[in-house]
Amino acid sequence: MIQGTEQQDNIIAQPAKRKLRRYLAAAIVIALLSVSAIVVFQSAGQSASLVLPRNQLQFATVQRGDLVRDIAVQGRIVAANAPTLYSQDTGQVQLFKQPGEAVVAGDLLATIASPALQSDLQQQQAVLLSMTSEAERAVLTAREQQLDIEQVMNNGQVNLLAARRELQRATQSIEMGVIRALDFDIAKDNLTKAELEFDHAKRKVELARDKLAFEQGSRAQDIHRQQLVVNELQRKVAALDITAPVTGQLGSWLVEQQSHVLPGQALLTVIDLSQYEAELAVPESYARDLAPNQQVDIALGNQQLSGVISYIAPEVRNNQVSARVRFAQLDNTQLRQSQRLTARVILEHKADVLKIARGDFISSGGGRQAYQVLDNQAVRKNVELGAISVQWVEILSGASAGEQWVISNLSDFKDQNRVNLN
């Protein structure tokens, strides 16, 4: 057998310092590899899989300042006073003025032919004349009866005077012993009887006078009551003539010429051109924010006007609320009925708030998220929005002044946390 060299090899022990160096080098390599891995993972985490062109997006900067909460609405110029005239009775209407014609207060615009009302008036007038005649005849009869009673009283007064003279003569005669005591007693009885008759006649005259006064008052009340009936019918007959209540122009016919109308039916409108207002159509969603005396800025062509809200309709029609604006200073010569206008209603003024330009990001982001621009990336962040005006939106939390945001529609971002901007 051939022997190996095992017997010739000597095992030499390695120094401790060499082992330490070998372990240190391995640790350094492992640390470097770990750092490289962390960097790679971090870079991979900040990368974005979605890329959007920058020129298709809109950007704005968060800034601090005052925010005026307002809304932009459409409207038109209307006459502040445009009364509608109505029929007062049943009949056939005849119109005298054409729509658009100038009218002066008091001009006859239309008339209603109502034979039944005219006949009723004539009948009641006849009743009034009959009652007046009857009252006068009753007064004459009462005065005649009063004269008869006064004649009886005068006769009683004459009889009383005669009885007194007779008693006076009887007294003188009884003192002289010319007549009997019986005759003296008869004279005294005649005087008492004459006094009673005269007193009764006076009381009957007073009663006749009171009765005459009562009858006159009662008939006067009846006549007055009938006079009121006649006056009301005369008012209704006079109301058959429709006159212009204001100076301006005839607005429109609400019925056809020579048509049959009923009481309370609208006939026509009259427009007062001396004073105008603006009528605004405000969306229903802003109805609760409207209040009287709110400031309104109005753009009418090249003309800028200002005013305040004077009236808010209590009902909603076609998802809109109607509001009237009274102008502060106005030259009526430059306005026309039904002119279209654009108005800006000032709802609220907030001072020193964070704000950003209004954009589609409000609705597409649900008002709770936005994208902040950092270098060439858009990073999603949670925000809380407040008041919204025509130009600005208030930021309650999630932002600081100087940040740049994407304010265009966020639907293309697909809820990504990061989006590269090319």
C-alpha positions as CSV (number, residue, x, y, z in Angstrom):
1,M,0.0,0.0,0.0
2,I,1.1,3.5,-0.7
3,Q,1.0,5.7,2.5
4,G,-0.4,9.2,2.5
5,T,1.1,12.4,3.8
6,E,-1.1,12.7,6.9
7,Q,1.8,12.0,9.1
8,Q,3.8,14.9,7.5
9,D,1.0,17.6,7.9
10,N,1.1,19.9,10.9
11,I,-2.1,21.8,12.0
12,I,-1.4,25.4,12.6
13,A,-4.0,27.4,14.8
14,Q,-5.5,30.5,13.1
15,P,-5.0,33.8,15.0
16,A,-8.1,35.4,16.7
17,K,-7.7,38.7,14.8
18,R,-8.1,37.1,11.4
19,K,-11.5,35.5,12.5
20,L,-12.7,38.9,13.7
21,R,-11.8,40.5,10.4
22,R,-13.6,37.9,8.4
23,Y,-16.8,38.3,10.5
24,L,-16.7,42.1,10.3
25,A,-16.4,42.0,6.5
26,A,-19.4,39.7,6.2
27,A,-21.4,42.0,8.5
28,I,-20.5,45.0,6.4
29,V,-21.6,43.2,3.2
30,I,-24.9,42.1,4.8
31,A,-25.6,45.7,6.0
32,L,-24.9,47.1,2.5
33,L,-27.2,44.6,1.0
34,S,-30.0,45.5,3.5
35,V,-29.6,49.3,2.8
36,S,-29.8,48.7,-0.9
37,A,-32.9,46.6,-0.5
38,I,-34.6,49.2,1.6
39,V,-33.8,51.9,-0.9
40,V,-35.1,49.7,-3.7
41,F,-38.3,49.0,-1.8
42,Q,-38.8,52.7,-1.0
43,S,-38.3,53.8,-4.5
44,A,-40.7,51.0,-5.7
45,G,-43.3,52.3,-3.1
46,Q,-43.1,55.9,-4.4
47,S,-43.3,55.0,-8.0
48,A,-46.7,55.4,-9.8
49,S,-48.3,53.2,-12.4
50,L,-50.5,55.9,-13.8
51,V,-49.2,58.8,-15.9
52,L,-51.3,61.8,-17.0
53,P,-50.4,64.7,-19.3
54,R,-49.9,67.9,-17.3
55,N,-51.3,70.1,-20.0
56,Q,-54.7,68.5,-19.7
57,L,-55.0,69.4,-16.0
58,Q,-55.8,72.6,-14.2
59,F,-53.8,73.7,-11.2
60,A,-54.3,76.3,-8.5
61,T,-52.5,77.4,-5.3
62,V,-53.9,77.4,-1.8
63,Q,-53.9,80.9,-0.4
64,R,-55.2,82.7,2.6
65,G,-57.6,85.6,2.3
66,D,-61.3,86.7,2.4
67,L,-63.9,84.6,0.9
68,V,-67.2,85.9,-0.3
69,R,-69.8,83.2,-0.6
70,D,-72.1,84.0,-3.5
71,I,-74.2,82.4,-6.2
72,A,-74.7,83.3,-9.8
73,V,-78.3,83.3,-11.1
74,Q,-80.3,84.4,-14.1
75,G,-83.2,86.7,-14.1
76,R,-85.1,89.4,-16.0
77,I,-86.3,92.9,-15.5
78,V,-90.0,93.3,-14.4
79,A,-92.2,96.2,-13.5
80,A,-92.4,96.7,-9.8
81,N,-96.1,97.5,-10.2
82,A,-98.0,95.5,-12.8
83,P,-101.6,95.2,-11.5
84,T,-104.0,92.7,-13.0
85,L,-107.6,93.9,-13.5
86,Y,-110.5,91.5,-12.8
87,S,-114.2,91.3,-13.7
88,Q,-116.6,92.4,-11.0
89,D,-119.7,90.7,-12.4
90,T,-121.0,88.3,-15.1
91,G,-121.3,89.7,-18.5
92,Q,-119.8,90.3,-22.0
93,V,-116.5,92.2,-22.1
94,Q,-115.5,94.8,-24.6
95,L,-111.8,95.8,-24.7
96,F,-110.8,99.2,-26.0
97,K,-107.0,99.2,-25.8
98,Q,-104.5,97.0,-27.6
99,P,-101.6,95.3,-25.7
100,G,-98.6,97.6,-25.7
101,E,-100.6,100.9,-26.0
102,A,-99.7,103.7,-23.6
103,V,-102.3,104.4,-21.0
104,V,-102.9,107.1,-18.4
105,A,-104.4,106.5,-15.0
106,G,-108.2,106.7,-15.3
107,D,-108.3,105.7,-19.0
108,L,-111.2,103.4,-19.9
109,L,-109.7,100.1,-20.9
110,A,-112.7,97.8,-21.0
111,T,-116.3,97.5,-20.1
112,I,-118.6,94.7,-19.2
113,A,-122.2,94.6,-20.3
114,S,-124.4,93.1,-17.5
115,P,-128.2,93.7,-18.1
116,A,-129.1,91.7,-15.0
117,L,-127.1,94.0,-12.8
118,Q,-128.5,97.1,-14.4
119,S,-132.0,95.8,-13.9
120,D,-131.4,95.0,-10.3
121,L,-130.1,98.5,-9.7
122,Q,-133.1,100.1,-11.3
123,Q,-135.5,97.9,-9.2
124,Q,-133.7,98.8,-6.0
125,Q,-133.7,102.5,-6.9
126,A,-137.5,102.3,-7.4
127,V,-137.9,100.6,-4.0
128,L,-135.8,103.5,-2.5
129,L,-138.0,106.1,-4.1
130,S,-141.2,104.3,-2.9
131,M,-139.8,104.0,0.7
132,T,-139.0,107.7,0.6
133,S,-142.5,108.6,-0.6
134,E,-144.1,106.4,2.1
135,A,-142.0,108.0,4.8
136,E,-143.0,111.5,3.7
137,R,-146.7,110.5,3.6
138,A,-146.4,109.0,7.0
139,V,-144.9,112.1,8.4
140,L,-147.7,114.2,6.9
141,T,-150.3,111.8,8.4
142,A,-148.6,112.0,11.8
143,R,-148.4,115.8,11.7
144,E,-152.1,115.9,10.9
145,Q,-152.9,113.6,13.9
146,Q,-150.7,115.8,16.0
147,L,-152.6,118.9,15.0
148,D,-155.9,117.2,15.9
149,I,-154.5,116.3,19.3
150,E,-153.1,119.8,19.8
151,Q,-156.6,121.2,19.0
152,V,-158.1,119.0,21.7
153,M,-155.4,120.3,24.1
154,N,-156.2,123.9,23.1
155,N,-159.9,123.3,23.7
156,G,-159.0,121.8,27.1
157,Q,-156.9,124.9,27.9
158,V,-159.9,127.2,27.0
159,N,-162.2,125.1,29.2
160,L,-159.7,125.2,32.0
161,L,-159.6,129.0,31.8
162,A,-163.4,129.2,31.7
163,A,-163.7,126.9,34.7
164,R,-161.2,129.0,36.7
165,R,-163.2,132.2,36.0
166,E,-166.4,130.4,36.9
167,L,-164.9,129.3,40.2
168,Q,-163.7,132.8,40.8
169,R,-167.2,134.2,40.3
170,A,-168.7,131.5,42.4
171,T,-166.3,132.3,45.2
172,Q,-167.3,135.9,45.2
173,S,-170.9,135.0,45.0
174,I,-170.7,132.5,47.9
175,E,-169.1,135.2,50.0
176,M,-171.9,137.6,49.2
177,G,-174.4,134.8,49.8
178,V,-175.9,135.1,46.3
179,I,-175.5,131.5,45.3
180,R,-176.0,128.2,47.1
181,A,-173.1,126.1,48.4
182,L,-174.1,123.4,45.9
183,D,-173.5,125.7,42.9
184,F,-170.1,126.6,44.4
185,D,-169.2,122.9,44.7
186,I,-170.2,122.4,41.1
187,A,-167.9,125.2,40.0
188,K,-165.0,123.6,41.9
189,D,-165.7,120.2,40.3
190,N,-165.8,121.8,36.8
191,L,-162.4,123.3,37.4
192,T,-160.9,120.0,38.6
193,K,-162.4,118.3,35.5
194,A,-161.0,121.0,33.2
195,E,-157.6,120.7,34.7
196,L,-157.6,116.9,34.3
197,E,-158.7,117.2,30.7
198,F,-156.1,119.7,29.9
199,D,-153.3,117.7,31.5
200,H,-154.4,114.6,29.6
201,A,-154.4,116.5,26.3
202,K,-150.9,117.8,27.0
203,R,-149.6,114.3,27.6
204,K,-151.3,113.0,24.4
205,V,-149.6,115.8,22.5
206,E,-146.2,114.9,23.9
207,L,-146.8,111.2,23.1
208,A,-147.8,112.1,19.6
209,R,-144.6,114.0,19.2
210,D,-142.5,111.1,20.5
211,K,-144.4,108.7,18.2
212,L,-143.8,111.0,15.2
213,A,-140.0,111.2,16.1
214,F,-139.8,107.4,16.5
215,E,-141.6,106.7,13.2
216,Q,-139.4,109.2,11.4
217,G,-136.3,107.5,12.9
218,S,-137.5,104.0,11.9
219,R,-138.3,105.0,8.4
220,A,-135.0,106.9,8.1
221,Q,-133.2,103.7,9.1
222,D,-135.1,101.7,6.4
223,I,-134.3,104.3,3.8
224,H,-130.7,104.3,4.9
225,R,-130.5,100.5,4.6
226,Q,-132.1,100.6,1.2
227,Q,-129.7,103.4,0.2
228,L,-126.8,101.2,1.1
229,V,-128.2,98.5,-1.2
230,V,-128.5,101.0,-4.0
231,N,-125.0,102.4,-3.4
232,E,-123.5,98.9,-3.6
233,L,-125.3,98.2,-6.9
234,Q,-124.1,101.5,-8.2
235,R,-120.6,100.6,-7.2
236,K,-120.9,97.3,-9.0
237,V,-122.3,99.0,-12.1
238,A,-119.5,101.6,-12.0
239,A,-117.0,98.7,-11.7
240,L,-118.2,97.4,-15.0
241,D,-116.1,100.1,-16.6
242,I,-112.4,98.9,-16.2
243,T,-110.1,101.9,-15.9
244,A,-106.3,102.1,-15.7
245,P,-105.1,102.3,-12.1
246,V,-101.6,103.5,-13.1
247,T,-99.9,105.4,-15.9
248,G,-97.9,103.1,-18.2
249,Q,-98.8,100.7,-20.9
250,L,-101.3,97.9,-21.4
251,G,-99.6,94.6,-20.8
252,S,-101.7,91.8,-22.3
253,W,-105.3,90.6,-22.8
254,L,-106.2,87.7,-20.6
255,V,-109.6,87.1,-22.3
256,E,-110.8,87.3,-25.9
257,Q,-112.7,90.3,-27.2
258,Q,-116.5,90.1,-26.6
259,S,-116.2,86.9,-24.6
260,H,-118.4,86.0,-21.6
261,V,-116.7,86.5,-18.3
262,L,-117.5,85.5,-14.7
263,P,-117.0,87.4,-11.5
264,G,-113.3,87.4,-10.4
265,Q,-112.0,86.5,-13.8
266,A,-108.7,88.2,-14.9
267,L,-109.2,90.5,-17.9
268,L,-105.9,92.3,-18.6
269,T,-102.7,93.6,-17.0
270,V,-101.3,97.2,-16.8
271,I,-97.6,97.8,-16.5
272,D,-96.3,100.8,-14.5
273,L,-93.1,101.9,-16.3
274,S,-92.0,104.3,-13.6
275,Q,-90.3,101.7,-11.4
276,Y,-88.6,98.4,-12.2
277,E,-87.3,95.5,-10.2
278,A,-85.2,92.4,-11.0
279,E,-86.9,89.0,-10.8
280,L,-84.3,86.2,-10.1
281,A,-84.7,82.4,-10.5
282,V,-82.7,80.9,-7.7
283,P,-82.1,77.1,-7.6
284,E,-84.0,75.3,-4.9
285,S,-80.8,74.2,-3.1
286,Y,-80.0,77.8,-2.2
287,A,-83.5,78.7,-1.0
288,R,-82.6,78.4,2.7
289,D,-79.6,80.7,2.3
290,L,-81.7,83.6,0.9
291,A,-82.7,86.4,3.2
292,P,-84.2,89.9,2.7
293,N,-81.8,92.8,2.3
294,Q,-79.0,90.6,0.9
295,Q,-76.8,92.5,-1.5
296,V,-77.1,91.7,-5.2
297,D,-74.8,92.8,-8.1
298,I,-76.5,92.7,-11.5
299,A,-74.9,92.7,-14.9
300,L,-77.2,94.0,-17.6
301,G,-75.2,94.1,-20.8
302,N,-72.5,96.7,-20.2
303,Q,-74.5,98.2,-17.3
304,Q,-73.6,97.3,-13.7
305,L,-76.4,97.7,-11.1
306,S,-76.7,97.0,-7.4
307,G,-79.7,96.3,-5.2
308,V,-81.0,94.3,-2.3
309,I,-83.5,91.4,-2.1
310,S,-86.9,92.7,-1.2
311,Y,-89.1,89.7,-1.6
312,I,-88.7,85.9,-1.6
313,A,-91.4,83.7,-2.9
314,P,-92.8,81.2,-0.2
315,E,-93.1,78.4,-2.7
316,V,-90.9,76.4,-5.1
317,R,-91.8,76.2,-8.8
318,N,-89.9,74.0,-11.3
319,N,-87.1,73.5,-8.7
320,Q,-86.6,77.3,-8.4
321,V,-87.4,80.0,-6.0
322,S,-88.4,83.4,-7.3
323,A,-86.8,86.5,-5.6
324,R,-87.4,90.2,-6.3
325,V,-84.5,92.7,-6.1
326,R,-85.1,96.4,-5.5
327,F,-82.5,98.6,-7.1
328,A,-80.5,101.2,-5.1
329,Q,-80.2,103.8,-7.8
330,L,-81.7,103.3,-11.2
331,D,-82.3,105.1,-14.5
332,N,-85.5,103.7,-15.8
333,T,-84.9,105.1,-19.3
334,Q,-82.3,102.4,-19.9
335,L,-84.4,99.4,-18.9
336,R,-87.1,97.5,-20.7
337,Q,-89.6,95.0,-19.5
338,S,-88.4,91.3,-19.6
339,Q,-84.7,92.2,-20.3
340,R,-82.5,89.2,-19.4
341,L,-79.8,89.7,-16.8
342,T,-77.1,87.9,-14.7
343,A,-77.0,88.5,-11.0
344,R,-74.6,87.7,-8.2
345,V,-76.2,87.2,-4.8
346,I,-73.9,87.8,-1.8
347,L,-74.8,85.1,0.7
348,E,-71.9,85.3,3.2
349,H,-68.5,87.0,3.8
350,K,-65.7,85.1,5.6
351,A,-62.4,86.8,6.5
352,D,-58.9,85.2,6.7
353,V,-59.6,81.7,5.5
354,L,-57.7,79.1,3.4
355,K,-59.1,79.0,0.0
356,I,-58.5,77.7,-3.5
357,A,-60.0,78.4,-6.9
358,R,-63.2,76.5,-7.6
359,G,-63.0,73.5,-9.9
360,D,-64.5,70.2,-10.9
361,F,-62.4,68.5,-8.2
362,I,-65.1,69.4,-5.7
363,S,-67.7,67.1,-7.1
364,S,-65.5,64.4,-8.6
365,G,-63.6,64.2,-5.3
366,G,-66.7,64.2,-3.2
367,G,-65.4,67.2,-1.3
368,R,-63.2,64.9,0.8
369,Q,-60.1,64.3,-1.3
370,A,-57.7,66.3,-3.5
371,Y,-54.4,65.8,-5.3
372,Q,-51.4,67.9,-4.2
373,V,-48.7,68.5,-6.8
374,L,-45.2,67.5,-5.5
375,D,-42.5,67.8,-8.2
376,N,-43.7,65.7,-11.1
377,Q,-46.3,63.7,-9.1
378,A,-49.8,64.3,-7.8
379,V,-50.3,62.9,-4.4
380,R,-53.8,62.1,-3.0
381,K,-54.7,63.6,0.4
382,N,-57.8,63.8,2.6
383,V,-59.3,67.3,2.9
384,E,-62.4,69.0,4.3
385,L,-64.0,71.7,2.3
386,G,-66.3,74.5,3.6
387,A,-68.2,77.3,1.9
388,I,-68.3,77.5,-1.8
389,S,-68.6,80.6,-3.9
390,V,-68.7,81.3,-7.6
391,Q,-64.8,81.6,-7.8
392,W,-63.5,80.1,-4.5
393,V,-63.9,77.2,-2.1
394,E,-63.0,77.2,1.5
395,I,-60.6,74.6,2.9
396,L,-61.3,73.7,6.5
397,S,-58.5,71.1,7.0
398,G,-55.9,69.1,5.1
399,A,-54.0,72.0,3.5
400,S,-51.6,74.9,4.1
401,A,-51.0,78.1,2.2
402,G,-48.7,77.8,-0.8
403,E,-49.6,74.2,-1.8
404,Q,-50.5,73.5,-5.4
405,W,-53.5,71.4,-6.1
406,V,-55.2,69.8,-9.1
407,I,-58.6,71.5,-9.5
408,S,-59.8,69.8,-12.6
409,N,-61.9,66.7,-12.8
410,L,-60.3,63.8,-10.7
411,S,-62.1,60.9,-12.4
412,D,-59.0,60.2,-14.6
413,F,-56.9,59.7,-11.4
414,K,-58.8,56.5,-10.7
415,D,-58.3,56.9,-6.9
416,Q,-54.5,56.3,-7.2
417,N,-52.4,57.4,-4.3
418,R,-49.7,58.8,-6.7
419,V,-50.0,59.8,-10.3
420,N,-47.0,60.8,-12.5
421,L,-47.5,64.1,-14.3
422,N,-45.8,64.1,-17.8
